[in-house]
């Protein structure tokens, strides 16, 4: 039961990361389009933050990047632990 709940949690976390990556791809596509389309570039420029907010934006992006790396490292370690305990359980049950 514990492994099942762990798997569901991991699946939800991976789904969230997939959502974040998709959002990032959409943002990149918008900026690539802005390179070619002057009107679209003008609209994006109007929606950007002022210089007083750029430092806060930089700090937020950095903290998101750090927390994502930490999360992925923890997730990877959890997966390794689960596969290791599953292998040990199989060895024990088979009598080896």
C-alpha positions, 0 to 999 in steps of 0.5 A, spaced: 500 500 500 505 504 501 509 503 495 502 504 491 501 511 495 508 513 493 507 511 486 501 516 485 505 521 489 511 521 484 506 520 478 502 527 480 509 530 481 511 528 474 505 531 471 506 537 475 513 538 472 510 536 465 505 542 466 511 547 468 515 544 462 509 545 457 508 552 460 515 554 459 515 551 451 509 556 450 512 562 453 518 560 448 514 560 442 511 567 444 518 570 444 520 566 438 514 569 434 515 576 437 522 576 434 519 576 427 512 580 428 513 587 430 506 588 433 506 582 437 513 584 440 510 591 441 504 587 445 509 583 449 513 589 451 507 593 454 506 587 458 513 586 461 515 588 468 518 595 470 526 595 472 524 596 479 521 589 479 526 585 474 530 583 481 524 580 484 523 576 478 530 574 477 530 572 484 523 568 483 526 564 477 532 562 481 529 560 487 524 556 482 530 553 479 533 551 485 527 548 488 526 544 482 533 541 482 532 539 489 525 536 488 528 532 482 534 530 486 529 527 492 524 524 487 530 520 483 533 518 490 526 516 492 525 512 486 532 509 487 530 507 494 524 504 492 527 500 486 532 497 491 527 495 497 523 492 491 529 488 489 531 486 496 523 484 497 524 479 491 530 476 493 527 475 500 521 472 498 524 467 493 529 465 498 536 467 495 
